[in-house]
């Protein structure tokens, strides 16, 4: 081997070693930063768990602590005092979330697919119509009258599903992702004789899994955390979703505490308001957290939907 060739080979090895060290250093820094961020995210959750098992008087005297000074399950005893109502509220929330997520995701995907089709003559007009609704709305009173007087949805499960069925922002995001799917796929399917609905179900939806998983999670979170529609349209206790049931329970607890303070009577009962809030947080957020690991592999890819075409 000639001297120039040997020198070039040596330089290449040195450069490769430097790149390897730089990559290793970058990975170490990355792992450290991610670990620190994970700890900062985990500590508040641990604080919630610890506070939910703390005695109310201990929280009042010492504040919220990572390790309970006085262990107590009083908050959960109050929370599950009427287990039938709690289980019913859970069942309603699960049913509404499941039905609303599937129906909303399917309608969102169909709408986005139609709006991104270049052979759809009125796609710009319909896109403007959807976008216009994000800028202006009729207001709360007309919406309330339409739900109650014309649609007659008061005290029905549909009133918890229909108002949140479509979200224009999700349609726009889904449309952006579907626009990145090559048109050759649709054209080749049409040549083979496939119809639009078959193309949508068998070709477009499987290719849109990252977008479906991400937007599906957002839709599910919206249904799971919704209590406002129940506040407006649900008066039947048998139809209360979980969030509204917990909201009413906390309001009743706060009302009892204020009434006891205003009466001036000496009562030896300590209402677990602060620990109850933490217990409610765990009860309300625990199940929805279990759904995240199943869609985690799609979530990162779905966050960047529509950002890169091709």
MIMAR-984046 format. One line per field, with one value per residue: residue in one letter; x, y, z of N, C-alpha, C in turn. Coordinates in Angstrom, 1 decimal, padded with zeros to 4 digits, m for minus. Layout:
<atoms>
r (A ...)
nu (X ...)
nv (Y ...)
nw (Z ...)
cau (X ...)
cav (Y ...)
caw (Z ...)
cu (X ...)
cv (Y ...)
cw (Z ...)
</atoms>
This chain:
<atoms>
r (X X X X X X X X X X X X X X X X X X X X X X X X X X X X X X X X X X X X X X X X X X X X X X X X X X X X X X X X X X X X X X X X X X X X X X X X X X X X X X X X X X X X X X X X X X X X X X X X X X X X X X X X X X X X X X X X X X X X X X X X X X X X X X X X X X X X X X X X X X X X X X X X X X X X X X X X X X X X X X X X X X X X X X X X X X X X X X X X X X X X X X X X X X X X X X X X X X X X X X X X X X X X X X X X X X X X X X X X X X X X X X X X X X X X X X X X X X X X X X X X X X X X X X X X X X X X X X X X X X X X X X X X X X X X X X X X X X X X X X X X X X X X X X X X X X X X X X X X X X X X X X X X X X X X X X)
nu (000.9 000.6 002.1 000.4 m002.1 m002.1 m002.0 m004.5 m006.2 m005.6 m006.5 m009.2 m009.9 m009.4 m011.2 m013.6 m013.5 m013.7 m016.2 m017.7 m017.2 m018.4 m021.1 m021.6 m021.2 m023.3 m025.5 m025.3 m025.7 m028.3 m029.8 m029.4 m030.8 m033.4 m033.9 m033.9 m036.1 m038.1 m038.1 m039.0 m041.5 m042.6 m042.6 m044.8 m047.0 m046.5 m046.7 m049.4 m050.5 m049.4 m050.6 m053.3 m053.5 m053.0 m053.7 m056.3 m055.9 m053.2 m052.3 m053.3 m051.7 m049.0 m048.9 m048.7 m047.0 m044.3 m044.1 m046.4 m047.1 m049.0 m050.8 m053.8 m056.9 m059.2 m060.2 m060.7 m062.6 m064.7 m065.0 m065.8 m068.2 m070.7 m070.8 m072.3 m073.2 m070.8 m069.7 m071.6 m071.3 m068.7 m069.2 m070.9 m069.2 m067.1 m068.6 m069.5 m067.1 m065.9 m067.8 m068.0 m065.4 m064.7 m066.8 m066.4 m063.7 m063.9 m065.7 m064.2 m062.0 m063.2 m064.2 m061.9 m060.6 m062.3 m062.1 m059.4 m059.2 m058.4 m060.0 m062.5 m064.9 m066.0 m064.3 m062.7 m064.7 m066.1 m064.1 m063.6 m066.0 m065.9 m063.7 m064.6 m066.3 m064.7 m064.0 m066.3 m069.2 m072.6 m073.1 m073.7 m076.5 m078.2 m077.2 m077.8 m080.6 m081.1 m080.3 m082.0 m084.7 m085.2 m083.7 m084.2 m082.6 m082.1 m081.1 m080.2 m078.0 m076.9 m076.6 m074.2 m072.5 m072.9 m072.4 m069.6 m068.6 m067.4 m064.4 m063.0 m060.3 m059.0 m059.9 m058.6 m055.9 m055.9 m056.5 m054.2 m052.3 m053.3 m053.0 m050.4 m050.2 m049.4 m050.9 m051.0 m051.6 m054.4 m055.2 m054.3 m055.9 m058.4 m058.2 m058.1 m060.7 m061.8 m064.1 m064.7 m065.3 m064.3 m061.6 m061.0 m061.5 m059.8 m057.3 m056.6 m057.1 m055.5 m052.9 m053.0 m052.6 m050.8 m051.8 m054.5 m054.2 m053.1 m054.9 m057.2 m056.5 m056.6 m059.3 m060.5 m059.6 m060.9 m063.6 m063.5 m062.8 m064.8 m067.2 m068.8 m070.9 m072.6 m073.2 m074.8 m076.9 m077.7 m079.7 m080.6 m079.7 m078.8 m077.6 m075.2 m072.0 m068.6 m066.8 m068.5 m070.0 m068.0 m067.4 m069.8 m069.8 m067.5 m068.3 m070.5 m069.2 m067.6 m069.6 m070.8 m068.6 m068.3 m070.8 m070.7 m068.6 m069.7 m071.9 m070.8 m070.7 m069.2 m067.7 m066.6 m065.8 m063.8 m063.7 m062.5 m061.4 m059.1 m057.4 m059.3 m059.6 m057.2 m057.5 m059.7 m058.5 m056.8 m058.6 m060.0 m058.2 m056.6 m057.6 m057.6 m054.9 m053.9 m054.4 m052.5 m050.0 m050.6 m050.8 m048.5 m046.4 m047.3 m047.6 m045.5 m044.8 m047.2 m047.4 m046.0 m047.5 m048.2 m046.2 m044.0 m044.0 m044.3)
nv (m001.2 002.2 005.2 007.6 006.3 004.8 006.8 008.1 006.0 005.9 008.4 008.1 006.2 007.5 009.6 008.1 007.0 009.4 010.2 008.1 008.5 010.9 010.3 008.5 010.2 012.0 010.3 009.6 012.1 012.5 010.4 011.1 013.6 012.8 011.0 012.8 014.4 012.5 011.8 014.3 014.3 012.1 012.6 014.5 012.8 010.7 012.3 012.8 010.2 009.6 011.6 011.0 008.8 009.9 011.2 013.6 015.7 015.6 016.6 019.2 020.2 019.7 019.9 018.7 015.7 013.6 011.1 009.6 010.9 010.1 007.3 006.7 005.6 006.9 008.7 007.2 005.5 007.3 008.0 005.6 005.0 004.6 002.2 001.2 003.4 004.5 002.5 002.5 005.0 004.8 002.8 004.1 006.2 004.7 003.4 005.7 006.8 004.8 004.3 007.0 007.5 005.6 006.1 008.9 009.0 007.5 009.0 011.4 010.5 009.8 012.2 013.8 012.3 012.7 015.5 015.8 014.7 015.4 015.2 015.8 018.0 020.1 020.5 022.6 024.5 023.1 022.7 025.4 025.9 024.2 025.2 027.8 027.4 027.3 029.8 031.3 031.0 030.0 030.4 029.8 029.7 029.4 026.9 025.3 025.4 024.2 021.6 020.8 021.6 021.1 018.8 017.1 015.7 015.7 014.2 011.8 009.3 009.9 012.7 013.0 012.1 013.0 016.0 016.2 014.8 015.4 017.2 020.0 020.7 018.2 017.1 018.6 018.0 015.3 015.3 016.6 014.5 012.4 013.5 013.1 010.5 008.6 009.3 007.4 005.0 005.1 005.5 003.2 001.3 002.0 001.4 m001.3 m001.8 m001.2 000.4 003.7 003.6 001.1 001.4 003.4 001.9 m000.4 000.4 003.1 003.6 001.5 002.6 004.9 004.6 005.7 008.4 007.8 006.5 008.6 010.8 009.4 008.9 011.5 012.1 010.2 011.0 013.5 012.7 011.1 012.9 014.7 016.7 018.9 018.8 017.0 018.4 020.4 019.0 016.7 015.4 013.2 011.0 008.4 008.5 009.8 010.6 009.6 011.8 013.9 012.9 012.7 015.4 016.5 015.1 016.2 018.9 018.7 017.8 020.0 021.9 020.8 021.1 023.9 024.6 023.5 025.0 027.6 027.2 027.0 025.0 022.5 019.9 016.6 015.4 015.1 016.2 014.7 016.6 017.5 015.2 013.7 014.9 014.2 011.4 011.3 012.2 010.1 008.0 008.9 009.3 007.0 004.6 005.6 006.1 003.6 003.0 004.2 002.8 001.0 002.4 003.7 003.3 004.3 006.9 008.8 009.0 009.8 012.4 014.0 014.1 015.0 016.8 016.2 015.5 012.9)
nw (000.0 m000.9 000.4 000.4 000.3 002.6 004.5 004.0 004.7 007.4 008.3 007.8 009.6 012.0 011.8 011.8 014.4 015.9 015.1 016.2 019.0 019.3 018.7 020.8 023.0 022.5 022.8 025.5 026.7 025.8 027.0 029.6 029.8 029.0 031.1 033.3 032.6 032.7 035.4 036.5 035.4 036.6 039.4 040.1 039.7 041.5 043.8 043.8 044.1 046.7 048.2 048.0 049.7 052.1 055.4 056.0 057.9 058.2 055.7 055.8 057.9 057.2 054.4 051.0 050.5 049.4 050.6 052.6 055.8 057.6 057.0 055.3 054.1 053.9 052.0 049.7 050.8 051.1 048.5 047.2 048.5 047.6 045.7 043.6 042.1 041.3 039.7 037.7 036.7 035.7 033.7 031.9 031.0 029.9 027.8 026.3 025.6 024.1 021.9 020.9 020.2 018.2 016.3 015.8 014.9 012.6 011.0 010.9 009.5 007.0 006.2 005.9 003.9 001.7 001.4 000.7 m001.8 m005.1 m007.3 m006.4 m006.8 m005.3 m003.1 m002.1 m001.4 000.6 002.4 003.2 004.4 006.7 007.9 008.5 010.6 012.8 013.3 013.8 015.7 016.7 019.4 022.9 023.8 021.4 020.6 022.8 022.8 020.4 020.9 023.0 022.4 019.6 018.8 020.9 022.8 025.5 028.5 027.4 026.1 023.7 023.7 024.9 023.1 020.4 020.2 020.3 018.2 015.7 015.0 013.8 013.7 013.9 011.6 009.7 010.3 009.8 007.1 006.0 006.5 004.9 002.4 001.9 001.1 m001.7 m004.8 m006.7 m005.6 m005.2 m007.8 m009.2 m007.8 m008.7 m011.4 m011.2 m010.7 m008.2 m005.9 m004.4 m001.7 m001.0 m001.6 000.3 002.8 002.6 001.6 002.2 005.0 006.3 005.7 007.0 009.7 011.8 012.0 012.6 015.1 016.7 016.5 017.4 020.0 021.0 020.6 022.2 024.8 024.9 025.1 027.4 029.4 029.4 031.0 030.8 028.9 030.1 032.4 031.3 030.0 031.2 033.7 034.9 037.3 036.7 034.3 034.5 033.6 034.5 035.1 035.6 037.7 039.7 039.8 040.9 043.3 044.6 044.7 046.4 048.7 049.3 049.8 052.1 053.9 054.0 055.0 057.6 058.7 058.7 060.4 062.9 064.6 066.7 065.3 065.2 062.9 060.1 056.9 054.1 052.0 050.4 050.1 048.9 046.4 045.2 045.2 043.5 041.1 040.5 040.1 038.0 035.9 035.7 034.2 031.5 031.1 030.8 028.2 026.6 026.3 024.2 021.9 021.6 019.9 017.5 018.1 018.2 015.5 014.6 015.6 013.9 011.6 008.3 008.1 006.5 003.2 000.7)
cau (000.0 001.4 002.1 m000.8 m003.3 m002.1 m002.4 m005.9 m006.9 m005.4 m007.3 m010.6 m010.1 m009.4 m012.5 m014.6 m013.4 m014.2 m017.7 m018.2 m017.2 m019.4 m022.4 m021.7 m021.5 m024.7 m026.5 m025.2 m026.4 m029.7 m030.3 m029.5 m031.9 m034.7 m034.1 m034.3 m037.5 m039.0 m038.3 m039.8 m042.9 m043.1 m042.8 m046.1 m047.9 m046.2 m047.3 m050.9 m050.8 m049.1 m051.6 m054.6 m053.4 m052.7 m054.8 m056.6 m055.3 m051.7 m052.2 m053.5 m050.6 m047.7 m048.9 m048.5 m045.6 m044.0 m044.3 m047.5 m046.7 m050.1 m051.5 m055.2 m057.7 m060.5 m060.6 m061.2 m063.8 m065.8 m065.2 m066.5 m069.2 m071.8 m070.1 m073.1 m073.2 m069.4 m069.5 m072.5 m070.7 m067.6 m069.7 m071.4 m068.0 m066.4 m069.4 m069.5 m065.7 m065.7 m068.6 m067.7 m064.0 m064.8 m067.6 m065.8 m062.5 m064.3 m066.2 m063.1 m061.2 m063.9 m064.3 m060.6 m060.3 m063.0 m061.6 m058.1 m059.3 m058.3 m061.1 m063.8 m065.1 m066.4 m063.5 m062.3 m065.8 m066.4 m063.0 m063.8 m067.2 m065.5 m062.8 m065.4 m066.9 m063.7 m063.8 m067.5 m070.2 m073.9 m073.1 m074.2 m077.9 m078.8 m076.8 m078.6 m082.0 m081.2 m080.1 m083.1 m086.0 m085.4 m083.2 m084.8 m081.6 m081.8 m081.1 m079.9 m076.5 m076.5 m076.2 m072.8 m071.7 m073.0 m071.7 m068.1 m068.4 m066.4 m063.6 m062.4 m058.8 m058.6 m060.1 m057.5 m054.7 m056.0 m056.5 m052.8 m051.6 m053.8 m052.5 m049.0 m050.3 m049.3 m052.2 m050.8 m052.3 m055.8 m055.4 m054.1 m057.0 m059.5 m058.0 m058.5 m062.2 m062.3 m064.8 m064.2 m065.4 m063.4 m060.3 m060.9 m061.4 m058.7 m056.0 m056.2 m057.1 m054.3 m051.8 m053.2 m052.6 m050.3 m052.8 m055.7 m053.9 m052.9 m056.2 m058.1 m056.2 m057.1 m060.8 m060.9 m059.3 m062.0 m064.8 m063.3 m062.7 m066.0 m068.2 m069.6 m072.2 m073.4 m073.7 m075.9 m078.0 m078.0 m080.3 m080.9 m078.5 m078.4 m076.9 m074.1 m070.6 m067.7 m066.2 m069.6 m070.3 m066.9 m067.5 m070.9 m069.4 m066.6 m069.1 m071.3 m068.3 m067.2 m070.8 m070.9 m067.6 m068.6 m072.0 m070.2 m067.8 m070.6 m072.8 m070.0 m070.8 m068.0 m067.9 m065.4 m065.7 m062.9 m064.0 m061.2 m061.5 m057.9 m057.1 m060.4 m059.3 m056.2 m058.1 m060.5 m057.6 m056.3 m059.8 m060.5 m057.1 m056.0 m057.9 m057.2 m053.5 m053.6 m054.6 m051.4 m048.9 m051.0 m050.7 m047.3 m045.5 m047.8 m047.8 m044.4 m044.9 m048.4 m047.2 m045.4 m048.3 m048.4 m045.0 m043.1 m044.7 m043.4)
cav (000.0 003.4 006.1 008.4 005.4 004.4 008.0 008.3 005.0 006.2 009.5 007.7 005.5 008.6 010.3 007.2 007.0 010.6 010.2 007.1 009.1 012.0 009.7 008.0 011.4 012.5 009.3 009.7 013.3 012.3 009.5 011.8 014.6 012.0 010.5 013.9 014.8 011.4 012.0 015.5 013.9 011.1 013.1 014.9 011.6 010.1 013.1 012.6 008.9 009.7 012.5 010.3 007.9 010.7 011.7 015.0 016.6 015.7 017.4 020.5 020.7 019.5 020.0 017.5 015.1 012.4 009.9 009.9 010.8 009.3 006.6 006.7 005.3 007.6 009.4 006.1 005.1 008.2 007.9 004.3 004.8 004.0 001.5 001.0 004.7 004.7 001.6 002.9 006.2 004.2 002.1 005.1 006.9 003.8 003.2 006.9 007.0 003.8 004.6 008.3 007.5 004.8 006.9 010.2 008.7 007.0 010.2 012.3 010.0 009.8 013.6 014.2 011.6 013.3 016.8 015.8 014.2 016.4 015.0 016.2 019.4 021.2 020.3 023.9 025.1 022.4 023.0 026.7 025.8 023.6 026.2 029.0 027.1 027.4 031.3 031.9 030.0 030.6 030.7 028.7 029.7 028.7 025.5 024.7 025.3 023.2 020.2 020.5 021.8 020.5 017.4 016.4 014.8 015.8 013.0 010.6 009.0 010.6 014.1 013.0 011.7 013.8 017.3 016.1 013.7 016.0 018.3 020.5 020.6 016.8 016.9 019.3 017.3 014.0 015.7 016.8 013.3 011.7 014.2 012.6 009.2 008.7 009.2 006.2 003.9 005.2 005.3 001.7 000.5 002.3 000.6 m002.7 m001.8 m000.9 001.6 004.7 003.1 000.0 002.1 004.0 000.9 m001.4 001.0 004.4 003.4 000.9 003.5 006.1 004.1 006.7 009.5 007.3 006.3 009.8 011.5 008.6 009.2 012.9 012.1 009.4 011.9 014.5 012.1 010.7 014.1 015.7 016.8 020.1 018.4 016.4 019.5 021.1 018.3 015.5 015.6 011.9 010.5 007.1 008.8 010.7 010.0 009.6 013.1 014.8 012.3 013.1 016.9 016.7 014.6 017.2 020.0 018.4 017.8 021.4 022.5 020.4 021.7 025.3 024.7 023.1 026.1 028.7 026.9 027.3 023.8 021.7 018.6 015.8 014.8 015.8 015.8 014.6 017.3 017.6 013.9 013.2 015.5 013.4 010.1 011.4 012.3 008.7 007.2 009.5 009.3 005.7 003.8 006.2 005.9 002.2 002.9 004.8 001.9 000.2 003.2 004.5 003.1 005.2 008.3 009.7 009.2 010.6 013.8 014.7 013.9 016.1 017.7 015.9 014.9 012.1)
caw (000.0 m001.0 001.6 000.4 000.6 004.0 005.2 003.8 005.5 008.8 008.6 007.8 010.9 013.1 011.7 012.3 015.9 016.4 015.0 017.2 020.3 019.3 018.8 022.1 023.9 022.2 023.3 026.9 027.0 025.5 028.0 030.9 029.7 029.1 032.5 034.2 032.3 033.2 036.8 036.7 035.1 037.5 040.7 040.4 039.7 042.8 044.8 043.7 044.7 048.1 048.9 048.1 050.8 053.3 056.3 055.7 058.9 057.9 054.5 056.2 058.7 056.6 053.0 050.2 050.7 048.5 051.4 053.6 057.2 058.2 056.0 055.4 052.9 054.1 050.7 048.9 051.5 050.8 047.0 046.9 049.5 046.9 044.6 042.4 041.3 040.8 038.6 036.7 036.0 034.9 032.6 031.0 030.5 029.0 026.6 025.5 025.0 023.0 020.8 020.4 019.6 016.9 015.3 015.5 014.1 011.3 010.3 010.6 008.4 005.8 005.8 005.5 002.7 000.6 001.2 000.1 m003.2 m006.0 m008.2 m005.8 m007.4 m004.3 m001.9 m001.5 m000.8 001.8 003.3 003.7 005.3 007.9 008.6 008.9 011.9 013.8 013.6 014.3 016.2 017.1 020.8 023.8 023.8 020.2 020.6 023.9 022.3 019.3 021.5 023.9 021.8 018.3 018.7 022.0 023.2 026.9 029.3 026.6 025.9 022.4 023.9 025.3 022.0 019.1 020.2 020.2 017.2 014.7 015.4 012.5 013.7 013.6 010.1 008.9 010.5 009.0 005.6 005.7 006.5 003.8 001.2 001.7 000.6 m003.1 m005.6 m007.6 m005.0 m005.5 m009.3 m009.5 m007.3 m009.6 m012.6 m010.9 m010.5 m006.8 m005.6 m003.5 m000.3 m000.8 m001.5 001.6 003.8 002.4 001.3 002.9 006.5 006.8 005.5 007.9 011.1 012.7 012.2 013.3 016.5 017.4 016.6 018.2 021.4 021.4 020.7 023.4 025.9 025.0 025.6 028.8 030.4 029.2 032.0 030.5 028.3 031.2 033.3 030.6 029.4 032.0 035.0 035.4 037.9 036.1 033.1 034.7 033.3 035.6 035.4 036.1 039.0 040.6 040.0 041.8 044.6 045.2 045.0 047.7 049.9 049.6 050.4 053.5 054.7 054.2 055.9 058.9 059.2 058.9 061.5 064.1 065.5 066.9 064.8 065.2 061.6 059.2 055.6 053.3 050.7 049.7 049.7 048.0 045.1 044.7 044.9 042.2 040.0 040.2 039.6 036.7 034.9 035.7 033.1 030.2 031.0 030.3 026.7 025.9 025.8 023.1 020.7 021.8 018.7 016.5 018.6 017.8 014.1 014.3 016.0 012.8 010.4 007.4 008.1 005.4 002.1 m000.2)
cu (000.9 001.2 000.8 m002.1 m003.3 m002.5 m003.9 m006.7 m006.8 m006.4 m008.8 m010.9 m010.2 m010.8 m013.7 m014.6 m014.0 m015.7 m018.3 m018.3 m018.2 m020.8 m022.6 m022.0 m022.9 m025.7 m026.5 m026.0 m027.9 m030.4 m030.4 m030.6 m033.2 m035.0 m034.6 m035.7 m038.5 m039.2 m039.2 m041.3 m043.5 m043.4 m044.2 m047.1 m047.7 m046.8 m048.8 m051.2 m050.5 m050.2 m052.9 m054.6 m053.0 m053.9 m055.1 m055.9 m053.8 m051.5 m052.3 m052.3 m049.3 m047.7 m048.8 m047.1 m045.5 m044.3 m045.3 m046.9 m047.8 m050.9 m052.9 m055.9 m059.1 m061.1 m061.3 m062.5 m065.0 m066.1 m066.1 m067.6 m070.4 m071.2 m070.9 m073.1 m071.8 m069.3 m070.4 m071.9 m069.5 m068.1 m070.2 m070.2 m067.3 m067.2 m069.4 m068.2 m065.5 m066.5 m068.2 m066.4 m064.1 m065.6 m067.0 m064.5 m062.9 m064.9 m065.2 m062.3 m061.9 m064.0 m063.0 m060.2 m061.0 m062.4 m060.2 m058.1 m059.4 m059.4 m062.5 m063.9 m065.3 m065.5 m063.1 m063.5 m066.2 m065.3 m063.2 m065.0 m066.8 m064.6 m063.5 m066.0 m065.9 m063.5 m065.1 m068.5 m071.5 m073.9 m073.8 m075.7 m078.5 m078.4 m077.6 m080.0 m082.1 m081.1 m081.4 m084.4 m086.2 m084.9 m083.7 m083.8 m081.3 m082.0 m081.1 m078.4 m076.0 m076.1 m074.7 m071.9 m071.7 m072.3 m070.2 m067.7 m067.3 m065.7 m062.8 m060.9 m058.4 m058.8 m059.0 m056.2 m054.7 m055.9 m055.0 m052.1 m052.0 m053.3 m051.1 m049.0 m050.3 m050.6 m052.1 m051.5 m053.8 m056.1 m055.3 m055.3 m058.2 m059.4 m058.4 m060.0 m062.7 m063.0 m064.2 m064.2 m064.5 m062.0 m060.0 m060.7 m060.1 m057.4 m055.6 m056.1 m055.9 m053.0 m051.8 m053.2 m052.0 m051.2 m054.0 m055.4 m053.8 m054.2 m057.2 m057.8 m056.8 m058.7 m061.2 m060.7 m060.4 m063.2 m064.6 m063.3 m063.9 m066.9 m069.2 m070.9 m073.1 m074.0 m074.9 m077.1 m078.4 m078.5 m080.6 m079.6 m078.0 m077.7 m075.7 m072.8 m069.7 m067.2 m067.3 m070.0 m069.3 m067.0 m068.7 m070.5 m068.5 m067.4 m069.9 m070.4 m067.8 m068.4 m071.0 m069.9 m067.9 m069.8 m071.6 m069.4 m068.7 m071.5 m072.1 m070.1 m069.5 m068.3 m066.6 m065.1 m064.8 m063.2 m062.8 m061.3 m060.3 m057.4 m058.1 m060.1 m058.2 m056.7 m059.0 m059.6 m057.1 m057.4 m060.1 m059.5 m056.5 m056.3 m057.5 m055.7 m053.1 m053.7 m053.3 m050.4 m049.3 m050.8 m049.4 m046.4 m046.0 m047.8 m046.8 m044.5 m046.1 m048.3 m046.7 m046.2 m048.4 m047.2 m044.1 m044.0 m043.8 m043.2)
cv (001.2 004.3 007.0 007.6 005.1 005.6 008.3 007.3 005.4 007.4 009.1 007.0 006.5 009.3 009.4 007.1 008.2 010.7 009.2 007.7 010.2 011.4 009.1 009.1 011.9 011.6 009.4 011.0 013.2 011.5 010.3 012.8 013.9 011.5 011.6 014.3 013.8 011.5 013.2 015.2 013.0 011.6 013.6 013.8 010.9 010.9 013.0 011.3 009.0 010.5 011.8 009.3 008.6 011.1 013.2 016.0 016.7 016.6 018.9 021.1 020.7 019.7 018.7 017.0 013.9 011.1 010.3 009.8 010.0 008.6 006.5 006.4 005.9 008.2 008.3 005.5 006.0 008.1 006.7 004.0 004.2 003.4 001.4 002.2 004.9 003.8 002.0 004.1 005.7 003.6 003.1 005.8 006.0 003.6 004.5 007.1 006.0 004.1 005.9 008.3 006.8 005.6 008.2 010.0 008.3 008.2 011.2 011.8 010.1 011.3 014.1 013.5 012.3 014.7 016.9 015.2 015.3 016.4 015.4 017.7 020.4 021.1 021.6 024.6 024.5 022.7 024.4 026.7 025.2 024.6 027.4 028.7 027.3 028.9 031.8 030.7 030.8 031.0 029.6 028.6 029.0 027.2 024.7 024.4 024.3 021.8 019.9 020.6 021.1 019.1 016.5 015.3 014.9 014.5 011.7 010.5 009.7 012.0 014.1 012.6 012.6 015.2 017.3 015.1 014.2 017.2 018.8 020.5 019.2 016.5 017.4 018.5 015.9 014.2 015.9 015.5 012.5 012.3 013.7 011.2 009.3 008.5 007.9 005.0 003.9 005.0 003.9 000.9 000.8 001.5 m000.8 m002.9 m001.6 000.4 002.5 004.2 002.0 000.5 002.7 003.0 000.1 m000.8 002.2 004.2 002.7 001.7 004.7 005.7 005.1 007.8 009.0 007.1 007.6 010.6 010.7 008.8 010.5 012.8 011.3 010.3 013.0 013.9 011.7 011.8 015.0 015.6 018.0 019.7 017.8 017.4 020.2 020.3 017.0 015.8 014.3 011.3 009.1 007.3 009.6 010.0 010.2 011.0 014.0 014.2 012.7 014.6 017.2 016.2 015.6 018.4 019.8 018.4 019.2 022.2 022.1 021.0 023.2 025.5 024.4 024.3 027.3 028.5 027.2 026.1 023.1 020.3 017.9 015.1 015.7 015.3 015.8 015.2 017.2 016.2 013.3 013.7 014.6 012.0 010.2 011.5 010.9 007.9 007.6 009.3 007.9 004.9 004.3 006.1 004.5 002.0 003.4 003.8 001.2 001.0 004.0 004.4 004.0 006.7 009.2 010.0 010.0 012.1 014.6 014.5 015.1 017.0 017.5 015.1 014.1 010.8)
cw (000.0 000.2 001.6 000.8 002.1 004.9 005.2 004.7 007.0 009.2 008.6 009.1 012.0 013.0 012.1 013.8 016.5 016.3 016.0 018.6 020.4 019.4 020.2 023.1 023.7 022.9 024.9 027.4 026.9 026.6 029.3 030.9 029.8 030.5 033.5 033.9 032.8 034.7 037.2 036.4 036.1 038.9 041.0 040.5 041.1 043.9 044.9 044.4 046.2 048.8 049.0 049.2 052.1 054.1 056.0 056.6 058.6 056.7 054.9 057.0 058.0 055.1 052.3 050.3 049.8 049.3 052.5 055.0 058.0 057.1 056.3 054.1 053.0 052.8 049.8 049.5 051.1 049.3 046.6 047.9 048.9 045.6 043.3 041.5 040.7 039.6 037.4 035.9 035.2 033.6 031.5 030.3 029.5 027.7 025.7 024.9 023.9 021.8 020.1 019.6 018.2 015.9 014.9 014.6 012.7 010.4 010.0 009.5 007.0 005.3 005.2 004.1 001.5 000.3 000.5 m001.4 m004.2 m007.1 m007.6 m006.1 m006.3 m003.0 m001.3 m000.8 000.5 002.8 004.0 004.7 006.7 008.7 009.2 010.3 013.1 014.2 014.2 014.7 016.6 018.5 021.6 023.8 022.6 020.2 021.7 023.4 021.3 019.9 022.3 023.1 020.5 018.1 019.8 022.5 024.7 027.6 028.4 026.4 024.6 022.7 024.4 024.2 020.8 019.2 020.0 019.1 016.2 015.3 014.1 012.5 013.4 012.2 009.3 009.1 009.7 007.5 005.2 005.6 005.2 002.4 000.9 001.2 m001.0 m003.8 m006.4 m007.0 m005.3 m007.0 m009.7 m009.0 m008.2 m010.9 m012.4 m010.6 m009.1 m006.7 m004.6 m002.1 000.0 m000.8 m000.2 002.8 003.8 002.1 002.1 004.4 007.0 006.7 006.5 009.4 012.1 013.0 012.9 014.8 017.3 017.6 017.5 019.7 021.9 021.5 021.9 024.7 026.1 025.5 027.1 029.8 030.3 030.4 031.7 029.9 029.2 032.1 032.6 030.3 030.2 033.4 035.7 036.0 037.4 034.8 033.3 034.4 034.5 036.0 036.1 037.5 040.0 040.9 041.0 043.2 045.3 045.6 046.3 048.9 050.3 050.2 051.8 054.4 055.0 055.2 057.4 059.5 059.5 060.1 062.8 065.1 065.5 066.4 064.7 063.9 060.6 057.8 054.7 052.0 049.8 049.2 048.8 046.6 044.4 044.3 043.6 041.0 039.5 039.5 038.2 035.6 034.7 034.5 031.7 030.0 030.5 028.8 026.0 025.5 024.5 021.8 020.7 020.5 017.5 016.8 018.1 016.3 013.8 014.7 014.8 011.5 009.6 007.3 006.9 004.4 001.2 000.4)
</atoms>
